[in-house]
Amino acid sequence: MSVFAVAFTVYTLLIVAVGVYSARHARSGNEDFFLAGRSLGPWVAALSASASSESGWVTVGLVGWAFRSGISAYWIIPGCLAGFLFNWWVIAPRLRVRSEALGALTLPDFFAMSFRERRPVLRIMSVVVILVAMLLYVAAQFSAAGKSFEVSFTGVSYQGGVVIGAVIVLVYTVLGGFRAACWTDFVQALIMVGTLIVFPLYLLVAGGGYDAIARTMAGVDRGYLGFMPVLDDAGGVAALLGFLLGSGALGINLGYSGQPHVLVRFMALRDPRHARLGGVISAVWATFVYWGAVTVGLMARTMTESAATTDDIAWTSTLAAGLADGATDAGDTALVLAANNMLPGVMSGMVLAAVLAAICSTADSQLVVAASAAANDIYARIIARGGRLTHGLINRMVILGLGLGAVLLVIDERVEVYKYVLDYGWAILGASFGPQLILLLLWRRASYAGCVAGMATGFTIALLWKLLDLQQYLAHVQIYNLTIAFAAAMVVNVAVSLAWRPREATRLTRPAP
């Protein structure tokens, strides 16, 4: 067995061991399985929440997107940090206080209990949104695993890589639930940030630094890979508007307040006062991770563009060919390919471990959230109402079922991870839950009818915008489906709440910190 394989195997065993060990500390009861007994400190909550939101979308998808888009990909940093800080400093403390006061264990629980729902309309809608979005989201993670394993191990196909990634995630998630997801995500977050600081710095030194990037990007496609979109044609201003509000810059931050696998960390905080420190930790972590992922993609593109005219021994012909094959997902495997060709075995094994860490840290959290939606919000609250609320078998069956469904969805089809995550999973969750949660926590006139109407609007527009390709009817501006769906859901919620307010949200007797 090669040094590379040994290093990766050691990492994998470590993660599974952490998950199994955390299961030994789990107590019986849904609050422990879904919220770890509301016992998370700021460091574990912040890093696990950050790792769960920044999945293979970063180490595979964002690297590939930077490879294709150029220096403008750095705009992702301020765009995402705005969402991070709003989530932690505005949403987290309020959600933590109110969820505990209501006894809510899940996001559907929180919506239903906030409005004292009599018929489970809002609860069922929330569960449907979660199951649809999480299936697509987890499928993207497994596709990222398949691509990474395929280029890392001789003899492992894309399909085999999908299965390997799924098995690793499912083993410890089934055993330990939310507690296992948080503990393993904490470890994975440290591995991700370490790798995405050290390796990009190494690539910059080996590839000529930012001067080489600037020279190369300025000469590709009339400078369209520069820091901002080119504004010298009729559609330039429209392109700039679409760029700023799209999935490559500010538009992406609209999704943060609607991700259940992140919001559940806020509900699990030991003390709501930890939210401010958690926000700082998350923002610093995200800055390093985004910078590292984008820099790797840019260096990969820079060195690939120069491969045809130079004999750079650091950039082998095999690597250049792998990145310049013209595929729609060209660049997705840049991080792994670069590590395999430029680093010693043990170090390249750690890079693959970081890629898998990003994949696992999101997939495990999403599987637990989906399990909670089916077991707690459908079975315990509706089907077996009045019975016991501990349904470990159902939780685990849902995790296995959703995992299998995600595997089947991408086993025979490669997807562009960056687009697949943002256009489906991220957009559907962000538009369905984000406006509704913001209004419920911050606006006293938020109503039950407005929440139902807003959730239905956000889900429908986010999904149909992609399925019907409504973008084709716009001439120049590339509108991100999350941006338009989020705005529509917010407007509909406010309008309905103002027009019809028979049932307002339950209010606390004391304000959130």
N, C-alpha and C positions, 0 to 999 in steps of 0.2 A: 504494500500500500504506500502511495506517495506521501511526502510530507504535507502536501496540500490537502489530501484526503484525510489524513490524521488530524490536522488542525481543525478542519470543518467538522469531523466526527466528534471531537472533544467538545466543541461548542454546542452541537446538537444535543449531546448527552447532558451537558450542563443545563440547558434550558428545560429539557424534559424532567431532570432531577428537581429543579426549582419548582416546577409545576406540581410534581408528585409530592414534594415536601410540603408545599403550601396546602395541599389537600388534607394532610394530617392535622393541620391547625384549624380546618374548617369545622364550624359547629353546625348542628342541624338547624334547619329553618331557612325560609326563603330570603330573609334579610341578610343572612351571611352569604348564601350562594350568589345573590344578585348584587349586594352592596358591601360585602365583607364586614358586616356589622357596623357600618358607618364609622370605620376606624382608621381611615387613611390619613397619614400626615401630609404636609405640603409637598415634600420631595417626591414621595411615591405617587401621590395624586397628580402632581404636575408632570413628572416625566412619563408616567404611564398614560396620562391623557394625551400628551404630545405625541408619544410613540404610536398610540392607537389611531390618531388622526393623520399622521404622516407615514403612510404605508409603503408598499412597493411602488406606489405612485411617486415617491420621492427618489428612492435608490434605483428604480428602473424607469418609471415614467418621466419624472422631471429631468433626469439625466438625458434621456432620449429627446425630450422636448427642447432642451437647451441646445443639443446637438443640431436639431433642425431649425431652431428659431434664432439662434445667435445671442449676442450680448443683451438684447432686450429681455431675455429671460430673467435677468436680475430684478426686474420689476415685481417678480413674484414675492420678493422679500417684504417690502413695505405693504403690499397688498394683503399678505397673510398675517403679518404682525398686527395689523389693525383688528382683524378678527380674533386673534389670540387674546389681546388685551381687553377688548370689549367683553369677550366671553368670561374671562377670569375676574375682571374688576366690576362688571355690572351684573352679569347673569349669575355667576357662581354663588355669591353670598346669599342672594335672594332665593335662588332655587334650593340651596341647602336648608335654609330656615323653613321655608314653606313646605318642602317635601317631608321633612320630619314632623312638622305640626300636623300634616294631613295623614301621615303614616303611609305615604306613597313609596313604593319600591321601584317603580319603573316610570318611564315618561308617559305611557298611556294611563297608568295609575294617576299620575299627577294631573293630567288634563281632566280626566273623568271626575276625580275627587274635588278638584278646584271648583267645578261647576255643579257639584252634587248631582251628577247625572243619574237619571232614573232608568232610562233605557240606554243600553250600551252602544249608542251610535258612534259617539266620539271615540270610545275605547276600541271598537272594532275597526273604525277607519284608521286609527293610529297603528294598530297591529298589521293591517294590510299594507300600509306604507312601509313599515319596518321590514316585513318579510320580503316584499318585492325589491326594495332598495338593497337590503343586505344580501340577498341572493346574487344580485349583479355585482355588488361591491366585493364580496368574498370571491366570486368567480374571477374578478380582475386580479386579485392577490394570487390565486392559484396559477393563473396564466403567467404572471410575473415569475413565479417559482419555476414553472416549466421552462421558460426562456433561459433563466439563470443556470439551472442545472444542465441544460442542453449544451451550453457553451463552456461549462466548467468541467464536465466529466465525459471522457471518451466512452462511447457506447450507451450513454443515457439519452433517450429521445425526449422531445418536448412533452409527449404524453406521459412518459415515465417521470419526468420532472414534476409535472402537475400532481401526479399521484403521491410522490415522495413528500412534496410540500404539504399536501392535504393531510397525510398520515401524521406528520410531525405535529401539526397544529391540533388535530383532533385528539391525539393521545392525552396531552396534558389539560386541554380545555374540558374534555369530558370528565376527567378526574377531579379537577379543582374548582371549576366555575369561575366566578368573578375574582376571587382571591388569587387563584393561579394566574389569571390574565394580568392582574395588576403587578404581581411580583415578577413575573417573567417579562412584562413590558418594561419594568424599571431597569432590569438588567439589559434588555435589548436597546433601550434608549441610550444607555452609556456606551454600548458597543457602536451604535450608529453614529453618535456624535464624535467619538474617538476616531473612527475610520474616516468620516467626512471632514475632518480637520487635517489629519496627517497626510492622507493620500492625495488630496488636491494640491497641497503645498509641494509634495514631491513631484507631481505632474507639472506644476508651474516651473519648478527649477529645471526639470528635464526637458521641457518643451519650449523654453525661451520666455516664459512669463507673459504678462499682459500685453507687452509690446507685440509679441508674436500673434496673440489673439486679435488685437486691433488691426494689424496689417492684413491678416487673412480675412477677417470678416468684412473689412472695407472693400475687398476685391471680389467678393462673392455676390452675384446677383444684384449688381448696382448698389451694394451697400445695404441691402434689405436685412442683413444679419447684424447691423449695427445696434447702437443703444436705443434708438427710437425708430419707428416706422418712417420710411421715406415719404416726404410730403410734396414731391415735385410733380404730381400728376393730379388729374381731376378728382380721383377718389382718395387723395391723401388725407384730408381732414377727417373724412368718414372713417378711414382706416385707423386713424389715431384714436377716434372716439370708441370704435369697436375694440381697439387694443386696451384702452384704459378700463373699459367696463366689461371686458371679456374674461375668459378663464386664465389669461396670462398675467393679469395685474390686479386691479382693485376689485373686480367682480367676484373673485374667488372668496373674498372674506365674508360675503353674505351667507355662505354656507355653514360657518362655524357654529352659529347659535342653534342649528337644527340637527346636529349629529348626536344621536342617542348614546353611542359608545363613548363620546366625550362627556356629555351632560351627566351620565351616570356617575362619573368620577366626582363631579361637584356634589351630587347627592350623597356620596359616600365619604365626604370630608369629615374628619374628626371634629373640627371646629370651623365654622364659617369665616372666622377671622383669619384663617390661613389662606384665604383666596387671594389676597393681595401679594403675598410672598409667592404663591403658586403661579401667579401671572408673570412675575419677574423671571422666575426659573424657566417657565415655558417659553417666554419671548427670547431669552438668551440662547436656550437650546435650539429653538427653531431658526434663529439667525445663522448659527454655525452650520446647521444641517442643510438649509436651503443654499447658503453660499457654497458649501462643499459640493452639493449635487450639481448645481449650475456650472460651477467651475470645471468639474470633471467632464460634463458634456461639451463645454466650450473647448477645452484642451483636446478632447477626442476629435472634434470637428477640425480644429486648427491643424493638428498633426496629420489627419486624414487628407485634408486639402493639399498639404505640402508633400505627401508621400509619393506622388507621381513624379516630382521633380527633384527630390533629394533622396539621399541614402542615409536616413536617420536610423542608426542602429537601435535606438530605443523604441522605435515604432516599426514593428515587423510588417512584412507584406501580408502575412496572415491576418493580423489585426486590422490593417487598413482595409483589406478586402471584406472582412466581416462587418465593418462599419459603413462601407460605401457600396453596399450591394443593391441600393435603390429600393429596398423594401419600405413599406409604409411605416414600419416600426423601427427603421434604421436608427441606431443610437441607443435603443432601449437596453442593450447589453453592454454598453460602453464601459460601465464601471467594472464589470466582471472581466471583460476581455482585456481591458487595460491592466488590471491587476494580474491576470494570468500571464501576460506577456512581459511585464515590467518589474514584478516583485518576486522575491523568494517564495518558496512553497508555503511556509507557515504564515507569511504575511498575506499572500493572496487568498489563503484559506480563511483568514479573518475578514477579508473584504467580502467574500461570498457569505460569511456568517452575518455580516452587517446587512447584506441584502435580504437574507432570510429573516433576520431580526425585524426588519421593517415590514415584511410580509406577515410574519406571525403576530406581531404586536397589534396589527389592525384586525386580521382575520379572527383571532381568538376573542377579542372584545366584541366584535360584531356577532359572532356566533352565540355568545352569552346573552347579548341583548335580544337577539331573535328568539332564543330559548325562553327568556323571560316574557316576551310578548305572547308566545303560545301557551306556556305553562301557567304563568301567573294571571295574565290579562284575559285569556280565553277560558282555559280549563278551570282554574281556581276561582276566578271571579264570576264566571258566567255558567259554565257547565256544572261544576261541582260546588256551587255557592252554598256556603253553610258548612261544608266539610272541612277537612284539614287542608292547610295551605302549603304543606311540604310535599312536593311532587318531583323528587329527584329523578325518578325514572323518565318522566315526561321531559324534563329539562334536557337530559342527555340524549333522548331519542330525537328531539328537535335539532340539537347540535349535529348529530350524525346525519340526519336527513337533509338538513340544509347544506352541510358539507358535501354530501354526495351529489346533491343537485347542482352545486357550484362547479364541481369537477366535471359533471356531464355537460354543463353549459359551454365549457372552453376546452374540453379534451381534444376536440377535433378542429378547433378554430383559434388561431392566434388573434389576440386583440391588441390594439394600441393602448397600453395601460393608462397613459396620461389622460387621453380622451375618454376612455371607457369609464374610468373612475369619476372624472369631473362631470361628464355629460349625463351619466345615469345615477350612480349611487350618491355622489355628493350633491348633485343638483336636486334630485328627488327629495332627499332628506332635508336639505337646506330650505327649499321652498315650501315643503309641507309643514315643517315644524317651526322653523326659525321665526317668521312673522308672528305666528300664534303665541309662541313662548314669550317673545319680546313684549307684545301687547299685554299678555296676561300678567307679567311681572311688573310692568312699568306704567300701565294705563288703567286707571280705575274704572273706566267705562267699558272695558273689554267684556264681551258677552259670550254666552254659550253658542248662540246662533251664528255670531260673527266668527267664532273659532271653527265651527263646522264648515261654514262656507269658505273661509280662508284656506283651510286644510285641503278641501276638495279642489279648490282653484289651483293652489300651488302644485299639488300632485299631478293634476290633469295637464296643465300647461307644460310643466317640466318634462313629462313623458311624451306628450304628443308633439312637442316642438322638435324632438329628435326623431320619433318614429315616422312622422309625416314630412320631415325635412322642410319645415316652414321657413328656414333660413334662406331657401332658394328664392323667395319672393322679395328679399331685400337686395338692393343693387350693390352696395359697397360695404355697409357696416356689418361686421360679423358680431351678431348679438348672442351672448352666452345664454343658454336656456334658463340657467339659474337666475340671472339678472332680471329677465322679463317675468319669470314665474314668481319670484320673490316679490317684486313690485306689485304684480297683479293680486297676489294673495294678501298683501298688506292693505291695499286699497279696498278690496272686497270685504275683508274683516272689519275695517274701520267703518265702511259704509253700512254694512248690515248691523253692526253694533249700535251705531247712532240711530238707525231706523227702527230697530226692534230689540228691546232690552228686557225681556220678561225674567231672565235669570242671570244675575251677575256672578262674578267669581267670588268664592269664599275669601274673605280678607282676614289677616292676622290682627290680633289686638295690639301687637307691638311691631314696629317696622323692622325690616331686615337690616343688618349692619351695613 
